[in-house]
Each structure stands twice: as structure tokens, then as C-alpha cells.
């Protein structure tokens, strides 16, 4: 007689109960921190807009934040990349000091006029707070990886009001072309609960009206593919320029606090010079939410995307704290708005697709951005947004805003090998090219 075997679903019950509780705790911590951060950010932005002279103090603010990180934050300076590295190769718990440092540094950056985002702060806060539970529950590396991923999902979801996109972001951002399904339940729970926690604290997220969405036809698909190629190339330029400027500044300036100070001088002088020329460049600093909203309501200036890109690359490349995602939303929305007349598409619709597609290319997260489009703009935009995001993702190449990302599966045959860090792809390409040249010479000899 064969022994009765208990259905495997019974064995899953402890796992489900465990992660429902833990992910909810992570979500409460991350959602509460995001709410505090967003309220502080709103206050800082409103004060800066009412007192524009404060941008002259941006160099001092940058130097002060740089000095604090130099003295207290060397262990956490890598930010999002530190979290990704810890998930791939767990070593030690992320220091709790990451939370006040990145939160304070980002609010100061916005208060004084740097062009940075907010996702980096929310993701780092969520990840760092979640990782403190490692000691409480005595997690082994496998569970700690899931815990960090849930923290990332909770932070992203609560700062943008996109719970499902946040869940997918925590799963997708780690490696190009690969996701870990063992963290699916914790990330989804963390994303949904963190969003609800933020709303319970009184957070209100921006809503965008895209109006008409054209039918899926050969013309609309072809037009969105063309736009997607451009979105991906712009995402590539943004990521590459930010990293190259950061590397250049580090080589030129050995004392870290001087780097954001120099960036602050450049930004303050640029604002003054453009103002003297009769051009209000203040719309290119901070989050730029009014300009994003405007891109859905009326035609934008065709150079707005480039202006935001330039100010953001300068801010992040010289060491100001914050994130890249909201500036990428700005760049994508205004670029889509500018491309719409040429592609004969509604400008609000293409602004919405650009909003998510440039981010998809720069962050290598096409699935999260497709879901984000549906959550923000409604299901009607889903098919065309999917085409735009996937095209952008493919055309941005093996680069991205997160250098610690791994190549899980190459975007094309003959691409970089699996598990290679994005930061090491250029070196791999150079080595590959050298080997090809050597082989060609051998063939001719």
C-alpha cells in the first residue's frame, strides 16, 4: 500500500503566510518613508519656486551634501547599485544610514535647484529599511535577496502610485532579460500594500489625461516603432552621458565634495545666462511636473527634452542625490509631444508612450513600464505602449542607468555573456574587438 502524500499546496501555506506578513511590514516601512519624503519634496519645490534666488546657493548645498556623504556615507554612496549588488552577491546588511542620507540629500538637491528625480530615494529607502529585518528574522542569503527585492518594489510603487509596475520593477531591474519568480508574491504584496500605506498617509499622485488613443493599425504600429527607436536611443544617450560625465568628474576632481559644488556652479550660471537671454530655464530643474502635465495638454517646445536631459546629466553626473526616473518621464513626454506631428499621432498619446518608453530603454525594464502605462493612462494605451517600450528597450543596447544590472539574457545573438555587469560591457566590447582584429591579422599573414 502506498503511503498517503500530503498535497504540496499544504507545504506552500507556511511560505505564503511568512511572506504575506514580512512583505506587509516592508510595505508599511517603505510606504511611510515615501510619504514623508513626498511631503518634504512638495514643500521644498514650492519654496524654491517662490524664492528662485535660492538657486545661487546650489553650489554650497551640493558641497555640503557631498561633504556629508564623504564623511558618513562612503558605504552607501553607490545607492541603487549597492542594493542590486547585494541581491546578486549578498555580503552585509545595507547600513541604515542610507535612509536619512539619501532622503536629506535629495530634498536639499530639489530645494536648491538640481535636476534630479525621486525614485532613487524611494528605492534606496525601501531597500535599506527592508534589509534591517535581516537581523530580526535571521534571514539566510536566499531570503535576504527576496527581502531586498520587496523593499525595492515597495519604494517604487509608493512613490509613483503604481503598485503592479512597482512589483515588476523590483523583479525586472536586477538583470536584463531575466526575472526571479521566487520573489513574485513578496514583491506584488509589497507593491500593493506600500501604495495603500502611502494613500493612507494622505499622498496624492499626479493623474495624466491622454485623451484619444488611436486604433492599432499598420500605420500606428509603424509610427510607434519609429518613435520607440528614437526613445531607446535617447535613453541610451542619457545613461551613457550620465556615467561618462560622472567618471570624468571623478578623474578630474579627487576631493568628492567639490564635484557637486562644481555642478552647482554650472547649473546656477546656466539658469542666470539663459534668464538674461529671455529664456526661463527653471522648468528644467527639480522634478518638472508642470512641464510633464503640459506635454499632455498642448504642444511643447521641441527642445524641452534636450534641456531637461542636459540639466539632469549635469546634476547626476556631478554627484547630486536623487533619481533618474522622473527626469526620464519628463524627457520622454516632451519628446513624444514633439514627435507626434511628424508621425501624425495625437500628441497626448505619444507623450504618454514616450513617458514610459524612454524609461524602459534607460532602465531595461520593458514589462514594468508597459504595466505602468496601463496603470497611469488606462488599458486602451496598452498595445501601443507595449510596442513603444519593447522597441525602446531593444534599441537602447546593453547599457543603462543602473551599472550593477547583470546581463541575464542578451538582447540579441552575439551579445554580452550572462552575469556580466552592465558597467563591464564596454570593456567586454573592446576586448572582443581586439580579438577580432588580431584574428583578422592572423588570417592575412
N, C-alpha and C positions, 0 to 999 in steps of 0.2 A: 504494500500500500504506500503510495507516495505521500510524503508529508505535505500538509497544507501550507502554502506560501502566502504570506500576507501581501496584499496588493502594494505595489511600490508607491502609490499615492499616499499611503499612511506614513511612509518614510519621508515624504516631502512636507508633511504638515509641520514638523518642527522647524524645517528650513524656512517655510513661508512665514510662520509666526515670528521667528527670530528676526527676519529682515523687514517685516512689516513694522515691528517695534523700533528697530535700530534706524531704519530709513526715516521713520517719522520723527525720531529725536534729532537726526541730522537735519531734516527739513525745518524743524522748529528753530534750530540754531541758525541755519543759513538764511531762512526767511526773515527772521527777526533782525539779523545783521544787515540784510539787504534793505529792509525797511528803514532802519536807522541811517544807512548810507544814502538812500534816495532822498530822504527828507533833508539831510545835510547838504546834498548836492543841489537840491532845488533852492535852498536858502543861499548857497554860495553863488549860484548862477544869477539869481535875482539881484543880489547885492552887486555883483560885477557889472551887470547891465545898467544898474542905476548909478554906478560910480566907475566910469570907464577909465579914469585916470589911473586906476589901480594896476593896469597892465604894465605901467612903467616900473612897478615893483616886482615883476615876474622874474627878472634875473636874481634878485635877492631871495625870493621864495624858492626858486629852483636850487640855488646854492644851499639854502637851509635844509631842504628835503634831501639833497644829495649828501650833505654832511651827516644827517641823522642816519641815513642808510649806510654810510661809510663807517660810522662808529658802532651802530647797533644792528644793522640789517644785512651784513655780508652773507649770512647763511640763507637768507630768504630773498635775496636780490633777484634770483632767476625767475621768481614769480610763477606764472602758469607752467613754464618749462620745468620748474622744480617738481611740481605736482605730477606732471606727465612722466618725468624720470623716476619718481618714487613708485609710480604704478608699474612701470616696466621693470624696475630693478630696486625693490624695497631695501632701504638701508636704515634710516632712522626717522622717527616721527617728526613731521614738519613743526618747527617751533611756533608756539602760539603768538609770538611777537609779530608774525607776519600779518595778523589781523589789524592791530592798531596802526602799524607802519603803512600798509597799503591803503587802508581806509583814510588815514590822515593825509598821506601823500597825495592821494587822488583828489580829495576835497580841496586841498591847497592849490593843486595844479589848476583846477577849474576856477577857483576863486580869483586867481591872479591872471588867468587868460591863456593857459596852454590848450592846445587842441588834442585832447585825449578822450577816451571813451569811459565806459563803466563796467563792462563785462569782466575785464581782468580783475578788478577789485572784488566783484561779487564771487567769481570763481575761486579766487585765492582765499577769500574769507570763508566760503563754504567748505573748501578742501581742508584748510588749516583747522577749522573748528571740528570738522568730522574726524580728523586724524587724532584729535585729543582723546577720542573714545577708544583708541587702540589700547591704551594702558588700562582703561576702565574694564573693558571686556577681554583683555589679554589676547588680542587677535594674533593669529599667525599671518604670514605674508599674504596667503591667498585671500583671506577675509579682509585684510587691510587694503588690498587693491580695490576690492568691491566698495569698501567704505569710502575711499578717496573718490572713486567714480561717482558714488551717490552724492558726495559733497559738491562735486563739480556740477552735476545735474541740478541740484537744489539751488546753487548760486545763480546759475544761468537762467533757470526757469523763473526764479523770484524777481530778478532784476528786469526782465523783459515781459513778464506776464505770459509766457509761452511754455506751459508745463510739459507738453509732449515733445516739443522741439528741444527743451532743456534736457529731458531724459535721453533723447537720441544724441545730443551733443556730448554728454558725458560718456556715451558708448563709442562714438564715432571719432572723436578728436584724437584718440591715442595713436591710431595707426591708419595710414592711407589704405583704403580698400578692405578693411577687416574690422569686425566688431566682436565683442565678448558677450555672449548671450547669458553667461552665468550671472552677470550683473544686471540683466534686463529688469527683473522685478524690483530690486532696490532702487535703481535709477528712475524707473517710472513712478514708484511710490514717492521718492524724494522730490521729484519734479512737481508732481500734482500737489502734494501737501505743502511744499515750500511756497508755491504760488498762492494757495489758500491762506497760509500764515501771513504773507505779505499783505493780502487784501484785508485780512482781519485787523492788521495794524493801521489800515487806512490808506494803503498805497493805491494810487490810480495810475493806470498805464495809458499811454497815448494810443488812440484809435485812428486809423487811416482809412479814408473813403476812396476807393479806386474807381467807383462808378462803372462804366461799361467794360465788360470783358468780351472780346471778340470770340467768335466760334473757332474751333480747331479746324483749320483748312490748310491746304498746301502752302498758301501764301503766308498765313500767320505763323505756321511752324517754321518755314524758311526764314522769315524775318526774325523770329525769336532766336533761331540758331545763329544768325549773323550777330545779333546783339549779344548772345551768350559768348561768342568768341571774343568780342570786344571786352565784355565784363571779365572774362577769365584773364585776358592779357593785362587789364588794369589791375586786377588782384595780384597778378604776378609782379607787376611793376611796384605796387605798394609794398609787398612783402620784401622784395629784393632791395628796394631803396632804403627801407627802414633798417634792415640788417646791415647793409653796406655802410650807411651813414653811422650807425652805432659802432661798427668795427673801426671805421676811420677815426671817429672822435676818440675812441679808447686808445688808439695808437698815437694820436697827436697830443692828447691831454692825459697825463698819468695820474693826476690828482682828481678822483671822481667828483667831488662837489663842484669843480669848475666846469664840468661838462654841461649840466642843466643850466648853470649860470650863463654860459656862452649861448646856449639855445634860447634862453630868455631874452638876452640882448638882441639876438637876431629877430625874434618874433616881435618884440616891442618896437624895434626900429622899423620893421616891415609894416606894422599897423600904422605907425606915425607917417611913414613915407606915402603909403597908399592913401591915407586920410588926407594928406596935403594935396594929393593929386585928385581929390574929389571922389575917391572910391572907398566905400565903407567895407573894410576887410574884417570887421568884428564878427561878421556872420561865419567866418571860417575858424573861429576859436570856440572853446567849450564843446558842448555836445552838438550844437547846431540844430536842435529840434525844430525851431520855427522854419528854418530853410528846408528841412525834410518835409514838414507839413505843406509848405508852399509848393514843393515839387509835385504834390498830388492835386493841387488846386489850380495852378496856372503855369504857363511855360517859364522855365528858369533860364538864367544866363548860361550859355553853352560852356563857359569857362569855370563855372562854380565847382564842378567835380575836381578840376585840377587845382583850384585854390585850396580846397579842403585837403586834398592829398598832400600838397606841399607843406601846409602848416602842420599837419599831423605827422608826416615823416620827420619834420624838423623837431617837433616836440618829443616824440617817442625815441627818435634816433639819438637825441642828446640826453636822454635819461629821465624825462618826466614820467610820473607814475599815472596809471590809468589802464585803459584798454584800447583795443583796435576796432572793436565791432561796431559801435555806434558811428564813428567816423566812416567806416566802410558802408554802413547803411546810407549815410549822407552822400558819399561818393557814388554809390550805386543808384540811388533815387534820382539825383540830379543828372547823372549820365544817361540813365534811361529816359528821363524827361527830354534831354537834348537830342537823343537818337530817334525819338518817336516820330517827328515829322518826316525824317528821311526814310523811315521804314513803314510809314503810313499805318501806324498803330496809335491807339489812344494814349496820350502822354501819361495819364494817371496809371493806366495798366502797366505800361513799360517801366514807369518809375517804381511800381511795386515789384516787378520782376527783377529790376536792377538792384533794388533794396536788398534782396536776399541773394541774388546770384553773384555779385562781387564778393560778398562774404563767403559764399560757397567755394569760390575759386581760391580765395586767400587763405581760408582755414581748412580746406579739403574736407568739408562736411556737407556733401550734397543732400543726404537724406534729412538731416536736421533742418536744413534751410527750406527744403520742399514743404516739410510739415509746418515750419514757421510761417511760410507764405499762406498756407491754409488757415492757420490759427489767427493770423493778423488780418488777412484780406478776404477770407471766405473760400469755400470749396470750389467755386467757379474758376478761380485762377489756377487751380491745382495742375492740370495738364500742361499748360504753357509754362508755368513756373518750374515744373519738373524738367522740361526741355531746356530752359534757360540755365537752371542751376547745374544740371549734369554737363551741359556743354561748357559752361564756365569752369567747372571742376576739372574737366579733361584738358582744357586749353591752358590752365594755369601751370601745368607741368608739375614736377616733383620739387616744388618749393612751397613756402607757406609762412604764416606769421608765427607759428609755433615750431621753433627749431628742434624741440625734443620729440616731435612726432616721429614715428617709425614708418618705414615702408612695409605695410602689411601685405599688399599685393600691388605690383606695379600697374600704372595706368595704361601701359602698352607693352607689347612684346619687346624684349631687349632693354627694358628699363632697369633702374637700380635694383640690387638684390634685396630680399626680405630682411627685415630687422635693422636696416641701415637708418641712422638718424638723418632727418632732413638736412641738418647742418652739415653733414658729411657728404651729401650728394655732389656738390661742386668738385670736391676733391676726387670722388669716385669717377666723375666725368673726365676730369683732367688725366687721371691715371689710365682710364680706358682709351682716351685719345692718344696718349703717349705710346701705349702698347700697339695701337693701330698703326701709328706712324712707323714704329720700329719694325712691325711685321711687313709693312709695305716696302721699307728699305731692304729687308732681307729677301723679299721676293724679286726685287730688281737687281740685287747683287749676284 
